[in-house]
Amino acid sequence: MARTSEVPAPEDGPDAGAVWHHGDPLGEQRAAADGAVVVDRSHRAVLSLTGAERNSWLHTISSQHVSALADGAVVENLSLDGQGRVEDHWLQTQLDGRTIIDTEPWRGEALLAFLRKMVFWAQVVVEPADLAVLSLLGPALAERSVLDALGVAALPDEGTAVEIGGGGFVRRLPGSGLEIDIVVPRSDVTAWRDKLVAAGVRPAGVWTYEAHRVAAQRPRLGIDTDERTIPHEVGWIGGPGVGAVHLDKGCYRGQETVARVHNLGKPPRMLVLLHLDGETERPSPGDPLLAGGRTVGRLGTVVDHVDEGAIALALVKRGLPADTPLTTGGDVQVSAAIDPDSVPPADVVGAGRLAIERLRGGAV
């Protein structure tokens, strides 16, 4: 049953069907920064993988090293096309003899169909899971009242999950700080939210979660990525416990592009944080970014942040100086400035490129 304070997310946006805010979006963001909030993200699609060969099978068709995940491990993972472009991004939790993956609402059916198509003769069963994701943010999550409500002695370590009562689990993503998800049966969402609210956790809408995510420069599939995005461009790459691509594994679709860009070159674009002119209407994800009338990038998530004002993520040409004056080029045209602290380092040279330059006797 809807609550009177709930304002629904825009129907034409990626979070249609979710609660956008509870009447005080900036106050909810302040509570996430200073206290604790719970955001209902049960519109995410959740799948369950069972079977003795699920890990070794998934290892061969995804970018992450998952063949020998320990019980309780939490990782990000990708499916790439043959040219190394991102098709799917999901969170993956290994717990109690099964693998739970959750992804964007609009990719659930497509990812389910893809995984089932790839099973062949492997001992794997892929099914929709009747589970929902609730995200909790804020420094007060470590307080005893919240831990007692969750039924845990302490928050999980980053990159791990532990079971909680009623057939659910609580997980903490790698590098997420004081941010956790509880994944619980859909029928229990209201009871869990009420229990957390009684423990002092404030309900917040997905506006709060999106503001938190954008400020942390964490991309979202299909909004901050497009059909050309490769993992290097958006920071979905790294070693064990970091990113969604493991660089010490092979034999998966798109691996050649991942290895070539890592070793010999640099990605054509980079993900940056933008500060937008907040005095006008907001532009839309997918709008072009212009510099002197030329397209130099693509706008991603746009959101109003309680401290930063109007901000956005964007994919722009690598090497674009941070002080380049920018404007958006869609129906709403506003000025934009790159946050210089968000620009990736420009002096990283791949091992393969370094070797080639040494052989040529050139300077790197």
VOBA-1610 file (N, C-alpha, C; in pm, whole numbers, padded with zeros to 5 digits, always signed):
BEGIN
Met+00085-00120+00000Met+00000+00000+00000Met+00089+00125+00000Ala+00060+00219-00090Ala+00141+00340-00100Ala+00122+00425+00025Arg+00229+00493+00065Arg+00222+00584+00178Arg+00204+00726+00125Thr+00131+00809+00197Thr+00091+00939+00145Thr+00210+01028+00114Ser+00325+01009+00182Ser+00439+01097+00159Ser+00524+01053+00042Glu+00494+00938-00015Glu+00580+00885-00121Glu+00551+00954-00254Val+00658+01006-00316Val+00648+01067-00449Val+00714+00972-00547Pro+00642+00923-00648Pro+00699+00824-00738Pro+00807+00881-00828Ala+00899+00795-00868Ala+01002+00834-00962Ala+00939+00861-01098Pro+01002+00945-01180Pro+00946+00976-01313Pro+00922+00849-01395Glu+00806+00843-01459Glu+00769+00724-01534Glu+00857+00703-01656Asp+00919+00809-01707Asp+01005+00795-01824Asp+01151+00777-01788Gly+01181+00756-01659Gly+01318+00741-01614Gly+01352+00597-01582Pro+01475+00570-01546Pro+01521+00434-01520Pro+01468+00373-01391Asp+01412+00456-01303Asp+01363+00406-01174Asp+01212+00410-01164Ala+01144+00405-01277Ala+00998+00403-01278Ala+00947+00289-01190Gly+00849+00321-01108Gly+00794+00222-01015Gly+00852+00231-00876Ala+00964+00301-00860Ala+01026+00318-00729Ala+00980+00450-00667Val+01015+00471-00540Val+00986+00596-00471Val+01099+00694-00497Trp+01067+00809-00553Trp+01169+00911-00583Trp+01213+00984-00456His+01115+01022-00373His+01148+01080-00241His+01023+01074-00154His+01040+01106-00026His+00931+01100+00071His+00889+01240+00116Gly+00898+01335+00025Gly+00851+01470+00055Gly+00959+01569+00090Asp+01081+01523+00119Asp+01190+01611+00158Asp+01321+01556+00101Pro+01341+01564-00031Pro+01456+01497-00092Pro+01591+01545-00041Leu+01607+01675-00019Leu+01735+01724+00029Leu+01756+01689+00177Gly+01647+01688+00254Gly+01657+01644+00392Gly+01694+01496+00401Glu+01643+01417+00309Glu+01679+01275+00305Glu+01827+01257+00272Gln+01878+01340+00180Gln+02021+01334+00149Gln+02106+01376+00269Arg+02060+01477+00341Arg+02135+01519+00461Arg+02137+01409+00565Ala+02026+01338+00579Ala+02022+01225+00674Ala+02117+01115+00631Ala+02132+01093+00499Ala+02226+00992+00451Ala+02370+01031+00482Ala+02397+01161+00484Ala+02534+01207+00513Ala+02564+01208+00662Asp+02463+01235+00744Asp+02487+01254+00887Asp+02433+01141+00974Gly+02337+01066+00925Gly+02275+00961+01005Gly+02268+00830+00931Ala+02145+00785+00900Ala+02128+00661+00825Ala+01993+00665+00756Val+01991+00614+00631Val+01865+00607+00556Val+01853+00469+00493Val+01728+00433+00460Val+01702+00310+00387Val+01628+00347+00259Val+01678+00297+00146Val+01622+00324+00015Val+01570+00194-00044Asp+01442+00192-00079Asp+01381+00074-00139Asp+01419+00068-00287Arg+01504-00028-00322Arg+01545-00047-00461Arg+01498-00184-00511Ser+01378-00221-00467Ser+01325-00352-00502Ser+01282-00362-00647His+01294-00252-00723His+01267-00261-00866His+01383-00325-00942Arg+01497-00344-00877Arg+01608-00413-00942Arg+01570-00558-00970Ala+01622-00612-01080Ala+01597-00751-01117Ala+01697-00841-01046Val+01649-00951-00988Val+01734-01043-00912Val+01719-01184-00969Leu+01833-01250-00992Leu+01836-01386-01045Leu+01912-01476-00949Ser+01878-01604-00952Ser+01944-01704-00869Ser+02009-01810-00957Leu+02135-01843-00928Leu+02207-01948-00999Leu+02239-02059-00900Thr+02201-02180-00936Thr+02234-02297-00855Thr+02296-02402-00947Gly+02354-02502-00884Gly+02417-02609-00961Gly+02566-02616-00933Ala+02621-02736-00941Ala+02760-02760-00903Ala+02861-02685-00989Glu+02824-02654-01114Glu+02920-02592-01206Glu+02893-02444-01230Arg+02810-02382-01147Arg+02771-02245-01176Arg+02890-02149-01174Asn+02985-02168-01082Asn+03097-02074-01073Asn+03194-02090-01189Ser+03233-02214-01219Ser+03326-02235-01330Ser+03262-02194-01463Trp+03131-02217-01477Trp+03060-02178-01598Trp+03053-02027-01612Leu+03015-01957-01505Leu+03004-01811-01510Leu+03141-01747-01532His+03244-01812-01482His+03380-01762-01500His+03416-01749-01648Thr+03365-01841-01731Thr+03403-01843-01872Thr+03326-01742-01957Ile+03217-01688-01906Ile+03134-01599-01987Ile+03125-01458-01930Ser+03204-01429-01829Ser+03199-01296-01768Ser+03340-01246-01743Ser+03351-01119-01705Ser+03482-01054-01695Ser+03550-01070-01561Gln+03477-01112-01459Gln+03532-01122-01324Gln+03585-01262-01297His+03680-01274-01205His+03735-01403-01164His+03645-01462-01057Val+03558-01557-01097Val+03457-01608-01004Val+03460-01760-00992Ser+03562-01825-01047Ser+03563-01972-01046Ser+03582-02030-00907Ala+03643-01952-00818Ala+03671-02005-00684Ala+03635-01903-00576Leu+03521-01839-00592Leu+03480-01741-00492Leu+03451-01808-00358Ala+03496-01746-00252Ala+03467-01797-00119Ala+03321-01770-00083Asp+03267-01851+00005Asp+03131-01828+00053Asp+03126-01692+00121Gly+03027-01612+00083Gly+03016-01477+00138Gly+03081-01369+00055Ala+03139-01404-00060Ala+03206-01305-00144Ala+03105-01222-00222Val+03136-01093-00239Val+03053-01001-00317Val+03142-00932-00419Val+03105-00938-00548Val+03184-00876-00653Val+03092-00810-00754Glu+03150-00723-00836Glu+03084-00672-00956Glu+03127-00757-01074Asn+03043-00764-01177Asn+03075-00847-01292Asn+03012-00787-01418Leu+03069-00825-01534Leu+03022-00774-01661Leu+03008-00885-01763Ser+02919-00865-01856Ser+02916-00940-01980Ser+02952-00843-02091Leu+03049-00880-02174Leu+03096-00795-02284Leu+03059-00857-02417Asp+03052-00774-02521Asp+03033-00830-02654Asp+03170-00864-02713Gly+03173-00909-02838Gly+03298-00953-02898Gly+03401-00844-02915Gln+03359-00717-02914Gln+03451-00604-02925Gln+03485-00543-02789Gly+03447-00612-02682Gly+03480-00565-02549Gly+03390-00456-02496Arg+03278-00433-02561Arg+03184-00330-02515Arg+03088-00388-02412Val+03051-00308-02315Val+02970-00355-02202Val+02827-00381-02246Glu+02778-00502-02222Glu+02638-00536-02245Glu+02560-00541-02114Asp+02621-00601-02011Asp+02551-00612-01883Asp+02649-00589-01768His+02596-00532-01662His+02670-00512-01538His+02581-00561-01425Trp+02638-00640-01334Trp+02558-00688-01221Trp+02642-00702-01096Leu+02574-00709-00983Leu+02636-00740-00854Leu+02614-00888-00827Gln+02715-00953-00775Gln+02713-01098-00760Gln+02751-01136-00617Thr+02665-01214-00554Thr+02687-01256-00415Thr+02687-01407-00409Gln+02793-01462-00350Gln+02808-01607-00333Gln+02777-01642-00188Leu+02669-01718-00168Leu+02629-01745-00030Leu+02544-01871-00022Asp+02585-01960+00066Asp+02505-02076+00101Asp+02468-02162-00020Gly+02566-02193-00103Gly+02544-02286-00213Gly+02472-02230-00333Arg+02455-02100-00341Arg+02394-02041-00459Arg+02458-01906-00487Thr+02438-01860-00609Thr+02489-01731-00652Thr+02370-01642-00684Ile+02364-01525-00620Ile+02257-01428-00644Ile+02317-01312-00722Ile+02253-01278-00835Ile+02298-01162-00909Ile+02180-01066-00926Asp+02209-00936-00918Asp+02105-00837-00938Asp+02156-00729-01031Thr+02063-00680-01113Thr+02098-00586-01219Thr+01988-00483-01237Glu+02004-00399-01338Glu+01906-00295-01364Glu+01771-00354-01401Pro+01661-00286-01366Pro+01528-00342-01392Pro+01505-00380-01538Trp+01552-00297-01629Trp+01524-00321-01770Trp+01615-00427-01833Arg+01715-00474-01759Arg+01805-00576-01812Arg+01778-00713-01754Gly+01683-00725-01663Gly+01659-00854-01598Gly+01623-00964-01695Glu+01523-00942-01779Glu+01480-01046-01871Glu+01586-01076-01975Ala+01653-00973-02025Ala+01758-00995-02125Ala+01875-01073-02067Leu+01914-01041-01943Leu+02025-01113-01881Leu+01985-01258-01851Leu+01863-01278-01805Leu+01814-01414-01781Leu+01818-01495-01910Ala+01771-01438-02020Ala+01771-01509-02149Ala+01913-01540-02195Phe+02004-01444-02178Phe+02143-01466-02219Phe+02207-01578-02139Leu+02191-01575-02008Leu+02254-01677-01924Leu+02197-01814-01955Arg+02068-01824-01972Arg+02008-01954-02004Arg+02057-02004-02139Lys+02076-01915-02233Lys+02123-01954-02366Lys+02265-02010-02360Met+02343-01963-02262Met+02483-02002-02253Met+02506-02126-02168Val+02403-02184-02109Val+02421-02297-02018Val+02472-02421-02092Phe+02415-02454-02207Phe+02450-02574-02281Phe+02436-02696-02190Trp+02548-02767-02165Trp+02541-02889-02085Trp+02593-02869-01942Ala+02621-02746-01903Ala+02672-02722-01769Ala+02564-02751-01664Gln+02610-02791-01547Gln+02518-02817-01436Gln+02486-02685-01366Val+02399-02610-01429Val+02361-02477-01381Val+02212-02457-01406Val+02144-02399-01308Val+02004-02360-01324Val+01994-02212-01294Val+01939-02137-01389Val+01924-01992-01374Val+01775-01960-01365Glu+01733-01895-01256Glu+01593-01865-01235Glu+01576-01723-01180Pro+01461-01659-01208Pro+01431-01534-01137Pro+01420-01562-00988Ala+01465-01470-00907Ala+01458-01485-00761Ala+01359-01384-00705Asp+01272-01430-00617Asp+01173-01342-00556Asp+01235-01268-00438Leu+01341-01191-00469Leu+01415-01117-00368Leu+01416-00969-00404Ala+01429-00885-00303Ala+01430-00740-00322Ala+01553-00680-00256Val+01600-00570-00314Val+01719-00501-00264Val+01677-00374-00191Leu+01721-00361-00066Leu+01708-00237+00011Leu+01849-00187+00038Ser+01876-00059+00007Ser+02009-00002+00028Ser+02008+00091+00148Leu+02109+00078+00233Leu+02123+00160+00353Leu+02251+00242+00342Leu+02239+00373+00370Leu+02352+00465+00361Leu+02365+00542+00492Gly+02489+00576+00526Gly+02510+00669+00636Gly+02597+00618+00748Pro+02661+00711+00820Pro+02754+00673+00928Pro+02687+00605+01046Ala+02557+00624+01064Ala+02489+00565+01180Ala+02458+00416+01159Leu+02493+00360+01044Leu+02465+00218+01021Leu+02539+00128+01118Ala+02652+00176+01169Ala+02731+00094+01262Ala+02681+00103+01406Glu+02576+00182+01431Glu+02525+00193+01567Glu+02452+00065+01609Arg+02455+00038+01739Arg+02402-00087+01791Arg+02254-00105+01758Ser+02175+00002+01759Ser+02032-00013+01731Ser+02008-00066+01590Val+02089-00020+01494Val+02075-00066+01356Val+02124-00210+01342Leu+02237-00240+01404Leu+02289-00376+01398Leu+02190-00475+01460Asp+02129-00436+01570Asp+02031-00524+01634Asp+01910-00545+01542Ala+01868-00439+01473Ala+01756-00453+01381Ala+01788-00548+01267Leu+01914-00545+01224Leu+01958-00636+01117Leu+01983-00776+01169Gly+02007-00788+01299Gly+02037-00918+01357Gly+02180-00963+01336Val+02274-00866+01331Val+02416-00898+01313Val+02496-00832+01424Ala+02610-00891+01456Ala+02696-00834+01560Ala+02774-00714+01510Ala+02805-00712+01380Ala+02881-00603+01319Ala+02850-00601+01170Leu+02878-00489+01106Leu+02860-00482+00961Leu+02959-00576+00892Pro+02922-00635+00780Pro+03018-00720+00708Pro+03139-00639+00663Asp+03251-00706+00643Asp+03365-00641+00582Asp+03331-00604+00438Glu+03403-00506+00383Glu+03379-00471+00243Glu+03403-00591+00153Gly+03313-00611+00058Gly+03326-00722-00034Gly+03278-00854+00021Thr+03195-00851+00126Thr+03144-00975+00186Thr+02996-00961+00218Ala+02932-01077+00239Ala+02792-01083+00277Ala+02774-01185+00388Val+02673-01164+00472Val+02638-01260+00577Val+02487-01278+00575Glu+02443-01395+00614Glu+02300-01423+00618Glu+02233-01350+00734Ile+02107-01312+00712Ile+02025-01255+00818Ile+01894-01335+00823Gly+01815-01311+00923Gly+01694-01390+00943Gly+01594-01376+00830Gly+01515-01481+00811Gly+01407-01476+00713Gly+01447-01508+00572Gly+01566-01564+00551Gly+01606-01603+00417Gly+01674-01495+00336Gly+01726-01393+00402Gly+01794-01285+00331Gly+01940-01276+00370Phe+02007-01173+00320Phe+02146-01149+00357Phe+02175-01000+00351Val+02280-00961+00420Val+02329-00824+00416Val+02467-00827+00353Arg+02493-00735+00261Arg+02620-00733+00190Arg+02678-00592+00190Arg+02809-00590+00173Arg+02880-00462+00167Arg+02973-00468+00047Leu+02958-00374-00044Leu+03035-00377-00167Leu+03179-00337-00143Pro+03271-00385-00228Pro+03411-00341-00216Pro+03421-00190-00233Gly+03494-00126-00142Gly+03519+00018-00153Gly+03398+00105-00131Ser+03294+00053-00066Ser+03170+00129-00054Ser+03159+00212+00073Gly+03252+00195+00167Gly+03241+00268+00292Gly+03120+00223+00371Leu+03053+00317+00436Leu+02935+00282+00515Leu+02811+00283+00425Glu+02804+00181+00343Glu+02690+00157+00255Glu+02669+00006+00248Ile+02548-00039+00272Ile+02520-00182+00266Ile+02388-00203+00192Asp+02368-00324+00145Asp+02239-00366+00093Asp+02189-00481+00178Ile+02058-00485+00198Ile+01998-00608+00247Ile+01912-00663+00134Val+01928-00791+00108Val+01855-00859+00001Val+01764-00959+00070Val+01632-00936+00059Val+01535-01010+00139Val+01418-01054+00051Pro+01339-01152+00094Pro+01219-01188+00019Pro+01129-01068-00003Arg+01072-01058-00123Arg+00987-00943-00155Arg+00870-00929-00059Ser+00819-01039-00013Ser+00705-01034+00078Ser+00740-00972+00213Asp+00869-00960+00242Asp+00913-00909+00373Asp+00965-00766+00367Val+00956-00700+00251Val+01015-00566+00237Val+00956-00468+00337Thr+00824-00464+00348Thr+00761-00368+00440Thr+00801-00395+00584Ala+00804-00520+00623Ala+00842-00554+00761Ala+00985-00511+00790Trp+01076-00533+00694Trp+01215-00494+00715Trp+01228-00342+00722Arg+01157-00272+00635Arg+01167-00127+00639Arg+01113-00074+00771Asp+01001-00126+00817Asp+00944-00080+00944Asp+01039-00108+01060Lys+01105-00222+01056Lys+01200-00257+01163Lys+01318-00159+01164Leu+01366-00124+01046Leu+01478-00031+01037Leu+01437+00109+01078Val+01318+00152+01038Val+01270+00284+01078Val+01256+00292+01230Ala+01209+00185+01292Ala+01197+00182+01438Ala+01333+00193+01505Ala+01439+00152+01433Ala+01575+00160+01488Ala+01642+00294+01458Gly+01567+00387+01398Gly+01621+00520+01374Gly+01669+00545+01234Val+01645+00452+01143Val+01687+00470+01003Val+01574+00539+00927Arg+01606+00648+00860Arg+01504+00729+00794Arg+01476+00675+00652Pro+01350+00663+00612Pro+01320+00625+00473Pro+01364+00736+00377Ala+01422+00696+00266Ala+01465+00791+00163Ala+01432+00731+00027Gly+01419+00818-00073Gly+01390+00771-00207Gly+01515+00750-00289Val+01495+00701-00411Val+01610+00672-00497Val+01682+00800-00540Trp+01617+00916-00528Trp+01687+01042-00554Trp+01810+01051-00463Thr+01794+01016-00336Thr+01906+01020-00243Thr+02015+00922-00285Tyr+01975+00802-00323Tyr+02075+00703-00364Tyr+02149+00750-00488Glu+02078+00806-00585Glu+02142+00851-00708Glu+02237+00968-00683Ala+02199+01060-00595Ala+02289+01171-00561Ala+02417+01118-00497His+02402+01021-00407His+02517+00959-00343His+02606+00890-00447Arg+02545+00817-00539Arg+02620+00741-00639Arg+02695+00834-00735Val+02628+00938-00782Val+02692+01029-00876Val+02809+01101-00810Ala+02789+01148-00687Ala+02898+01217-00617Ala+03018+01126-00597Ala+02993+00995-00582Ala+03101+00897-00568Ala+03157+00853-00703Gln+03103+00906-00811Gln+03148+00880-00948Gln+03138+00731-00983Arg+03024+00672-00948Arg+02998+00532-00980Arg+02898+00523-01094Pro+02938+00469-01209Pro+02851+00468-01326Pro+02737+00368-01314Arg+02634+00393-01393Arg+02518+00305-01397Arg+02494+00261-01541Leu+02475+00132-01559Leu+02455+00074-01691Leu+02339+00140-01764Gly+02362+00176-01891Gly+02257+00228-01975Gly+02224+00374-01955Ile+02278+00435-01850Ile+02257+00577-01826Ile+02390+00651-01840Asp+02491+00600-01772Asp+02625+00657-01782Asp+02711+00581-01883Thr+02653+00479-01945Thr+02720+00405-02052Thr+02632+00409-02176Asp+02693+00383-02291Asp+02619+00370-02416Asp+02664+00244-02487Glu+02623+00227-02612Glu+02653+00104-02684Glu+02801+00091-02720Arg+02881+00197-02700Arg+03024+00191-02733Arg+03113+00179-02610Thr+03055+00182-02492Thr+03135+00188-02369Thr+03216+00061-02348Ile+03345+00078-02319Ile+03431-00033-02276Ile+03463-00012-02128Pro+03498-00119-02056Pro+03512-00108-01909Pro+03612-00003-01863His+03722+00017-01939His+03825+00112-01899His+03771+00254-01889Glu+03672+00287-01970Glu+03623+00424-01975Glu+03550+00465-01849Val+03492+00371-01778Val+03405+00405-01665Val+03456+00349-01532Gly+03580+00301-01529Gly+03638+00255-01404Gly+03596+00117-01361Trp+03540+00037-01453Trp+03499-00099-01419Trp+03612-00197-01446Ile+03730-00166-01400Ile+03844-00253-01428Ile+03943-00245-01313Gly+04007-00357-01280Gly+04102-00359-01170Gly+04141-00499-01132Gly+04206-00512-01016Gly+04253-00641-00969Gly+04153-00706-00875Pro+04198-00800-00794Pro+04107-00871-00703Pro+04036-00774-00610Gly+03902-00786-00604Gly+03824-00703-00515Gly+03803-00560-00562Val+03850-00528-00684Val+03838-00393-00734Val+03778-00398-00874Gly+03672-00321-00898Gly+03615-00315-01031Gly+03540-00441-01068Ala+03501-00447-01197Ala+03422-00559-01246Ala+03497-00644-01347Val+03622-00608-01376Val+03706-00683-01470Val+03833-00725-01399His+03863-00854-01405His+03987-00905-01347His+04089-00919-01459Leu+04204-00856-01441Leu+04303-00851-01549Leu+04390-00974-01558Asp+04379-01065-01463Asp+04463-01184-01463Asp+04385-01309-01502Lys+04282-01292-01582Lys+04208-01408-01632Lys+04185-01388-01781Gly+04155-01495-01850Gly+04129-01487-01992Gly+04010-01572-02029Cys+04001-01599-02160Cys+03899-01691-02212Cys+03757-01645-02183Tyr+03728-01519-02211Tyr+03590-01472-02206Tyr+03571-01374-02322Arg+03448-01361-02364Arg+03417-01276-02478Arg+03457-01131-02448Gly+03527-01068-02539Gly+03571-00931-02524Gly+03705-00915-02457Gln+03767-01027-02418Gln+03894-01019-02346Gln+04004-00953-02429Glu+04004-00975-02560Glu+04109-00919-02645Glu+04112-00767-02638Thr+03995-00705-02640Thr+03989-00559-02629Thr+04036-00513-02493Val+03992-00581-02387Val+04035-00544-02252Val+04187-00547-02242Ala+04248-00656-02290Ala+04394-00671-02280Ala+04465-00568-02367Arg+04415-00545-02488Arg+04481-00452-02580Arg+04480-00310-02524Val+04366-00265-02475Val+04358-00130-02421Val+04444-00117-02295His+04443-00221-02212His+04522-00215-02089His+04671-00210-02118Asn+04716-00288-02215Asn+04859-00303-02239Asn+04917-00206-02341Leu+04837-00169-02441Leu+04894-00094-02552Leu+04840+00047-02569Gly+04727+00076-02513Gly+04671+00207-02538Gly+04592+00261-02422Lys+04518+00365-02451Lys+04432+00427-02352Lys+04290+00432-02408Pro+04191+00421-02322Pro+04052+00424-02372Pro+04022+00559-02437Pro+03934+00559-02535Pro+03905+00685-02605Pro+03830+00787-02522Arg+03760+00742-02417Arg+03682+00835-02336Arg+03711+00814-02188Met+03668+00908-02106Met+03686+00897-01961Met+03559+00946-01893Leu+03529+00886-01777Leu+03414+00927-01698Leu+03455+01039-01604Val+03380+01148-01605Val+03410+01262-01518Val+03283+01309-01448Leu+03304+01386-01343Leu+03193+01450-01272Leu+03180+01593-01323Leu+03057+01633-01352Leu+03031+01768-01399Leu+02953+01847-01295His+02981+01977-01290His+02898+02071-01215His+02820+02153-01318Leu+02688+02153-01304Leu+02601+02218-01401Leu+02548+02351-01348Asp+02516+02439-01441Asp+02448+02564-01405Asp+02313+02528-01346Gly+02294+02557-01218Gly+02172+02516-01149Gly+02059+02615-01158Glu+02074+02723-01236Glu+01972+02826-01242Glu+01868+02800-01350Thr+01888+02693-01430Thr+01796+02665-01539Thr+01739+02524-01524Glu+01661+02482-01623Glu+01610+02346-01624Glu+01726+02247-01639Arg+01698+02120-01607Arg+01803+02020-01612Arg+01808+01952-01750Pro+01927+01930-01803Pro+01940+01852-01927Pro+01912+01705-01900Ser+01918+01624-02003Ser+01879+01483-01993Ser+01996+01391-02021Pro+01998+01273-01957Pro+02099+01173-01991Pro+02096+01143-02141Gly+02215+01130-02199Gly+02226+01105-02342Gly+02246+01230-02424Asp+02221+01349-02365Asp+02246+01472-02439Asp+02394+01486-02471Pro+02428+01545-02585Pro+02570+01567-02615Pro+02629+01677-02529Leu+02760+01670-02510Leu+02836+01777-02446Leu+02917+01845-02554Leu+02914+01978-02554Leu+02977+02055-02660Leu+03088+02144-02604Ala+03194+02158-02684Ala+03301+02253-02654Ala+03326+02332-02781Gly+03295+02461-02779Gly+03311+02541-02899Gly+03225+02493-03014Gly+03109+02436-02981Gly+03019+02387-03085Gly+03046+02247-03133Arg+03156+02184-03089Arg+03189+02047-03129Arg+03150+01949-03018Thr+03100+01833-03058Thr+03064+01731-02960Thr+03191+01668-02903Val+03204+01672-02771Val+03322+01615-02704Val+03284+01512-02599Gly+03155+01483-02587Gly+03115+01386-02485Gly+02967+01362-02484Arg+02928+01282-02384Arg+02789+01240-02367Arg+02750+01253-02220Leu+02638+01316-02194Leu+02590+01335-02058Leu+02528+01206-02005Gly+02554+01176-01877Gly+02494+01061-01811Gly+02391+01106-01709Thr+02396+01046-01589Thr+02300+01077-01483Thr+02309+01224-01443Val+02194+01290-01431Val+02185+01427-01383Val+02103+01427-01255Val+02154+01492-01149Val+02085+01488-01022Val+02119+01612-00941Asp+02026+01654-00855Asp+02052+01764-00762Asp+02100+01707-00630His+02217+01756-00586His+02283+01707-00465His+02273+01813-00356Val+02250+01769-00232Val+02227+01862-00123Val+02346+01955-00100Asp+02468+01911-00124Asp+02587+01993-00103Asp+02649+02044-00233Glu+02646+01961-00337Glu+02715+01995-00461Glu+02628+02068-00562Gly+02498+02075-00538Gly+02409+02138-00634Gly+02381+02044-00751Ala+02360+02101-00869Ala+02330+02021-00988Ala+02460+01958-01039Ile+02464+01825-01039Ile+02583+01753-01084Ile+02542+01644-01182Ala+02641+01593-01253Ala+02613+01488-01350Ala+02740+01408-01374Leu+02724+01286-01424Leu+02835+01210-01477Leu+02835+01227-01628Ala+02953+01216-01688Ala+02962+01229-01833Ala+03081+01151-01885Leu+03065+01098-02005Leu+03176+01039-02079Leu+03226+01144-02177Val+03354+01181-02162Val+03413+01282-02250Val+03540+01228-02312Lys+03585+01293-02417Lys+03708+01251-02483Lys+03825+01253-02385Arg+03900+01144-02384Arg+04016+01137-02296Arg+04114+01248-02335Gly+04171+01310-02233Gly+04265+01418-02256Gly+04202+01555-02265Leu+04068+01561-02260Leu+04002+01691-02262Leu+04041+01768-02136Pro+04099+01887-02150Pro+04140+01962-02031Pro+04021+01991-01940Ala+04045+01982-01811Ala+03936+02000-01714Ala+03878+02141-01716Asp+03955+02237-01764Asp+03905+02374-01764Asp+03836+02412-01895Thr+03806+02313-01980Thr+03738+02340-02106Thr+03594+02386-02080Pro+03553+02502-02130Pro+03413+02544-02114Pro+03321+02450-02193Leu+03218+02400-02128Leu+03127+02304-02189Leu+02984+02353-02180Thr+02903+02308-02275Thr+02759+02327-02269Thr+02692+02198-02311Thr+02572+02175-02260Thr+02494+02060-02306Thr+02424+02097-02436Gly+02402+01996-02520Gly+02351+02027-02653Gly+02215+01970-02685Gly+02137+01934-02583Gly+02003+01881-02607Gly+01899+01991-02609Asp+01775+01953-02571Asp+01666+02050-02567Asp+01691+02159-02462Val+01760+02120-02353Val+01797+02215-02248Val+01947+02236-02254Gln+01989+02357-02282Gln+02131+02387-02296Gln+02178+02466-02174Val+02272+02408-02100Val+02326+02472-01981Val+02478+02462-01985Ser+02543+02549-01914Ser+02688+02543-01904Ser+02727+02435-01805Ala+02844+02375-01827Ala+02893+02266-01743Ala+03043+02280-01724Ala+03091+02236-01608Ala+03234+02241-01578Ala+03278+02107-01522Ile+03390+02056-01569Ile+03444+01931-01520Ile+03506+01952-01383Asp+03474+01865-01289Asp+03540+01865-01159Asp+03682+01811-01181Pro+03786+01892-01160Pro+03922+01846-01190Pro+03965+01725-01109Asp+03909+01709-00989Asp+03947+01594-00906Asp+03891+01463-00962Ser+03797+01471-01054Ser+03737+01350-01109Ser+03808+01298-01234Val+03903+01374-01286Val+03971+01336-01409Val+04073+01226-01381Pro+04070+01113-01454Pro+04168+01006-01431Pro+04310+01054-01460Pro+04410+00992-01398Pro+04549+01030-01426Pro+04580+01017-01574Ala+04658+01111-01627Ala+04691+01110-01769Ala+04826+01048-01798Asp+04901+01011-01695Asp+05039+00966-01716Asp+05057+00817-01699Val+04946+00738-01704Val+04956+00594-01690Val+04985+00532-01826Val+05093+00455-01835Val+05133+00392-01960Val+05125+00242-01943Gly+05054+00174-02032Gly+05044+00029-02024Gly+05178-00039-02041Ala+05190-00159-01984Ala+05317-00231-01989Ala+05359-00259-02133Gly+05263-00295-02217Gly+05297-00324-02356Gly+05344-00201-02429Arg+05279-00086-02410Arg+05321+00037-02473Arg+05458+00079-02424Leu+05484+00062-02295Leu+05615+00096-02241Leu+05724+00013-02305Ala+05698-00118-02323Ala+05797-00206-02386Ala+05824-00164-02530Ile+05718-00127-02603Ile+05735-00087-02742Ile+05819+00039-02750Glu+05790+00137-02663Glu+05866+00261-02666Glu+06012+00239-02631Arg+06036+00147-02540Arg+06177+00117-02507Arg+06250+00055-02623Leu+06181-00035-02694Leu+06243-00097-02810Leu+06273+00006-02919Arg+06185+00101-02933Arg+06205+00206-03033Arg+06306+00311-02987Gly+06338+00307-02858Gly+06429+00405-02804Gly+06365+00539-02781Gly+06235+00540-02777Gly+06163+00665-02759Gly+06138+00693-02612Ala+06104+00815-02582Ala+06069+00855-02446Ala+05923+00828-02423Val+05889+00791-02297Val+05750+00766-02261Val+05700+00883-02179
//
